[in-house]
Amino acid sequence: MIRRRSKAPILLSWLVVSVSVSGCGVEEPPPGPSEVFAADVCSEGLLNQDAVHALELLTGVGTPFQPPKNVGDVAWVAGVLERGYAKNRASLGGEVCRARPVDRKNRRDLSVSFEIEHELTRMDEHTESGQGYYWEYDLGRNALSSAKQGRLFFDCASSRLAGPDKAVPIRVNVDTLGPPADVDPRALREANLTIVHSAARAMAKEMGCKDNGNLPEQLVIKEKAAPTR
């Protein structure tokens, strides 16, 4: 008579091991913060202390923001600029900061981005100066600012772009949706200028631009032209 060996003990053993392993589990990482504030909403090193205060002025002091998502840091955007310039002599580098208030009733979103415009199509570095919208400032190649936007062009002579003997203009933008109406427009313009100056200095350092893109370490605000209409 042939005895058939029962499979029950094997199955039972497998169940015991399975339960034991799943019982141990793998620790899941703690959840990230549900909100951040002005000092931490942009990538590390992008904003100096003055620029953090400027961001608070533009969006509201003490405003909590959604944690940043899908936004590159300075090093990542620098790489995009470098690769884009090598391929096309131009690059939409992308956003390096996106500040979105947790309270969506406060629509004072703010973003900071970089780009390199092609030499043949670069038009608005000077054509917007004094044309009824931007104030023009003596900073970098040129700087333009309004209550809602800031634009700064600075020269970057770097081995990562056209080499140490040829300057490539890099443009940094700050855009604010719905800046506070109870703040003096001049203060808002200067806040935008403070942010683009800090961001440009951070990118010039990352890219290894000669003489830090001819950008001063400390911002000195010098108006060149007011809007003419």
C-alpha positions as CSV (number, residue, x, y, z in Angstrom):
1,M,0.0,0.0,0.0
2,I,1.4,3.3,-1.0
3,R,1.0,6.1,1.5
4,R,0.5,9.6,0.0
5,R,2.3,12.3,1.9
6,S,0.1,15.1,3.0
7,K,0.8,18.6,1.7
8,A,-0.9,20.3,4.6
9,P,2.2,20.7,6.8
10,I,4.1,22.3,3.8
11,L,1.3,24.7,3.1
12,L,0.9,25.5,6.8
13,S,4.7,26.2,7.0
14,W,4.5,28.6,4.0
15,L,1.6,30.4,5.5
16,V,3.5,30.9,8.8
17,V,6.6,32.2,7.0
18,S,4.4,34.5,4.9
19,V,2.6,35.9,7.9
20,S,5.9,36.3,9.7
21,V,7.5,38.3,6.9
22,S,4.5,40.5,6.2
23,G,4.1,41.1,10.0
24,C,7.6,42.5,10.1
25,G,6.8,44.9,7.3
26,V,9.0,47.6,5.9
27,E,9.0,51.0,7.5
28,E,7.5,53.6,5.3
29,P,9.2,57.0,5.2
30,P,7.5,59.6,7.3
31,P,5.2,61.9,5.3
32,G,6.6,65.1,4.0
33,P,5.5,68.5,5.3
34,S,2.0,69.6,4.4
35,E,3.2,73.1,4.0
36,V,6.3,75.2,3.9
37,F,7.1,78.9,4.3
38,A,9.0,81.5,2.4
39,A,12.5,80.5,3.5
40,D,12.0,76.9,2.2
41,V,9.6,77.2,-0.7
42,C,12.4,77.8,-3.3
43,S,15.3,75.5,-4.0
44,E,18.2,75.8,-1.6
45,G,20.6,78.7,-2.3
46,L,18.3,80.5,-4.7
47,L,17.2,83.2,-2.4
48,N,19.3,85.2,0.0
49,Q,17.7,86.7,3.1
50,D,16.7,89.9,1.4
51,A,15.0,87.9,-1.4
52,V,13.1,85.8,1.1
53,H,11.7,89.0,2.6
54,A,10.9,90.2,-0.9
55,L,9.0,87.0,-1.6
56,E,7.0,87.5,1.7
57,L,6.2,91.1,0.7
58,L,4.9,89.9,-2.7
59,T,2.8,86.9,-1.4
60,G,2.0,87.9,2.2
61,V,4.1,87.7,5.3
62,G,3.6,84.3,7.1
63,T,1.8,82.8,4.1
64,P,2.1,79.0,4.1
65,F,2.8,77.4,0.7
66,Q,2.2,74.0,-0.8
67,P,5.4,71.9,-0.8
68,P,7.2,72.3,-4.1
69,K,6.7,69.6,-6.7
70,N,8.2,69.0,-10.2
71,V,10.5,72.0,-9.9
72,G,14.2,71.6,-10.6
73,D,16.8,73.1,-8.3
74,V,19.5,75.5,-9.5
75,A,21.9,72.7,-10.5
76,W,19.2,70.9,-12.5
77,V,18.1,74.0,-14.4
78,A,21.8,74.9,-15.1
79,G,22.2,71.5,-16.8
80,V,19.1,72.2,-18.9
81,L,20.5,75.6,-19.9
82,E,23.8,74.0,-20.8
83,R,22.4,71.2,-22.9
84,G,19.9,73.4,-24.6
85,Y,22.6,75.9,-25.6
86,A,24.9,73.2,-26.9
87,K,22.2,71.9,-29.1
88,N,20.2,75.0,-30.2
89,R,22.2,78.0,-29.0
90,A,19.0,78.7,-26.9
91,S,17.2,77.1,-24.0
92,L,14.0,77.3,-22.1
93,G,15.7,76.3,-18.8
94,G,12.5,76.1,-16.8
95,E,11.2,76.9,-13.3
96,V,13.5,76.9,-10.3
97,C,10.9,78.0,-7.9
98,R,7.1,77.8,-7.7
99,A,5.4,79.3,-4.6
100,R,1.7,78.4,-4.4
101,P,-0.2,79.4,-1.2
102,V,-2.0,76.6,0.6
103,D,-5.0,78.9,0.8
104,R,-6.1,79.0,-2.8
105,K,-8.2,82.0,-2.1
106,N,-4.9,83.8,-1.9
107,R,-3.9,83.6,-5.6
108,R,-0.5,85.3,-5.1
109,D,1.4,82.5,-6.8
110,L,5.1,83.3,-7.6
111,S,7.5,81.6,-9.9
112,V,11.2,82.0,-10.8
113,S,12.5,80.7,-14.1
114,F,15.6,80.9,-16.4
115,E,16.1,80.9,-20.1
116,I,18.6,81.6,-22.9
117,E,17.1,83.3,-25.9
118,H,18.7,82.8,-29.3
119,E,20.8,85.7,-30.5
120,L,18.6,86.1,-33.6
121,T,15.4,86.3,-31.7
122,R,16.3,88.1,-28.5
123,M,14.2,91.2,-28.7
124,D,12.8,92.3,-25.4
125,E,16.0,93.0,-23.5
126,H,15.7,96.7,-24.4
127,T,12.6,97.1,-26.4
128,E,10.4,96.9,-23.4
129,S,12.4,99.5,-21.5
130,G,10.2,102.6,-20.7
131,Q,7.4,101.5,-22.9
132,G,4.6,102.0,-20.4
133,Y,4.9,98.9,-18.4
134,Y,8.4,98.2,-17.0
135,W,10.8,100.4,-15.1
136,E,14.4,99.9,-16.2
137,Y,17.2,99.4,-13.8
138,D,21.0,99.5,-14.0
139,L,21.8,95.9,-13.1
140,G,23.5,93.2,-15.2
141,R,23.1,93.8,-18.9
142,N,19.7,95.2,-18.2
143,A,16.9,94.8,-15.7
144,L,13.2,95.5,-16.0
145,S,10.6,95.4,-13.3
146,S,6.9,96.1,-12.6
147,A,4.6,95.3,-9.6
148,K,4.0,91.8,-11.0
149,Q,7.2,90.9,-12.9
150,G,10.9,91.2,-12.9
151,R,13.4,90.5,-15.7
152,L,17.1,90.4,-15.4
153,F,19.6,89.8,-18.2
154,F,23.2,89.0,-17.3
155,D,26.3,87.9,-19.2
156,C,27.7,84.4,-18.6
157,A,31.1,83.6,-20.0
158,S,31.6,80.0,-19.0
159,S,33.1,76.8,-20.3
160,R,29.6,75.3,-19.9
161,L,28.3,77.6,-22.6
162,A,30.3,79.3,-25.3
163,G,33.6,79.4,-23.5
164,P,35.3,81.8,-21.1
165,D,35.8,84.4,-23.8
166,K,32.2,84.8,-25.1
167,A,29.4,86.0,-23.0
168,V,26.0,84.5,-23.3
169,P,23.1,86.5,-21.9
170,I,21.0,84.5,-19.4
171,R,17.6,85.8,-18.5
172,V,15.9,85.2,-15.1
173,N,12.2,85.9,-14.7
174,V,10.0,86.3,-11.6
175,D,6.3,86.4,-12.1
176,T,3.7,87.1,-9.4
177,L,0.0,86.5,-9.7
178,G,-2.0,89.1,-7.8
179,P,0.5,91.0,-5.7
180,P,-1.0,92.8,-2.7
181,A,-2.9,96.0,-3.6
182,D,-2.1,97.7,-0.3
183,V,1.6,97.8,-0.9
184,D,3.4,100.7,-2.6
185,P,4.1,99.7,-6.3
186,R,7.7,100.9,-6.0
187,A,8.2,98.4,-3.1
188,L,6.7,95.6,-5.2
189,R,9.0,96.5,-8.2
190,E,12.0,96.5,-6.0
191,A,11.0,93.2,-4.4
192,N,10.9,91.6,-7.8
193,L,14.3,93.1,-8.6
194,T,15.7,91.7,-5.3
195,I,14.5,88.2,-6.2
196,V,15.9,88.2,-9.8
197,H,19.2,89.5,-8.5
198,S,19.5,86.8,-5.9
199,A,18.5,84.1,-8.4
200,A,20.9,85.4,-11.0
201,R,23.8,85.3,-8.6
202,A,23.0,81.7,-7.6
203,M,22.9,80.7,-11.3
204,A,26.1,82.6,-12.2
205,K,27.8,80.7,-9.4
206,E,26.5,77.3,-10.5
207,M,27.4,78.0,-14.1
208,G,30.8,79.3,-13.3
209,C,30.2,82.6,-15.1
210,K,33.2,84.8,-15.3
211,D,33.1,87.6,-12.7
212,N,29.8,86.2,-11.4
213,G,28.1,87.6,-14.5
214,N,29.1,91.1,-13.5
215,L,26.5,91.1,-10.8
216,P,27.2,92.8,-7.5
217,E,27.1,90.8,-4.4
218,Q,24.9,93.4,-2.7
219,L,22.0,94.8,-4.7
220,V,22.2,98.5,-5.3
221,I,18.9,99.7,-6.9
222,K,19.5,102.3,-9.6
223,E,16.7,103.4,-11.8
224,K,17.6,104.1,-15.4
225,A,14.2,104.9,-17.0
226,A,10.6,105.1,-16.0
227,P,7.7,104.1,-18.2
228,T,6.9,106.7,-20.8
229,R,3.2,106.2,-21.0
